Amino acid sequence: MFKINKPLGEILKEKKMITEEKLQEALKESKEKKEFLGQVLIRKGFISEDDLLKALAEQFSLKVVSLKYKYINVNLLKRFSPTLIFDHHCLPLEEDENSVTFAITNPLDIWTIKKAEEEAGNLKAKFVLSSLEDIKEVILRCKEYLKKEMLKGI
């Protein structure tokens, strides 16, 4: 998995994105509702998704990638399960002879990470962070393209 550099709350406080009071409130709710701290902070309006991505990137030493203008290789997508891509919002972005790079939204989602590593087979799975909105937009575009490609064969 990933090496955690600092707790998320500490990073957010250092960057002056939240106060100690708001952090304590969110931590309490996170424990009570068994929800990720970042999800609670966003839901309560304490931080934005962009703030969370930046803090998670620092916490896990990952890069944040915008997918708005990124080329998506549909042939690469076709090699991975619809469950991984459509249900778990894990997009294979790039491949070389040694690895596949996936865009994910949550580096704490162990199931998605393990599934991506499993589906990468002999290739090393690498990860970058992207917003859920970006990933959903790419999935929507790719679904339309894949539907058109399937209809051509009929």
Secondary structure, DSSP 4 states (H G I P E B T S, - for coil): -PPP-S-HHHHHHHTTSS-HHHHHHHHHHHHHHT--HHHHHHHTTSS-HHHHHHHHHHHHT--B---TT----HHHHHTS-HIIIIIT--EEEEE-SSEEEEEES-TT-HHHHHHHHHHTTTSEEEEEE--HHHHHHHHHHHHHHHHHHHHHT-
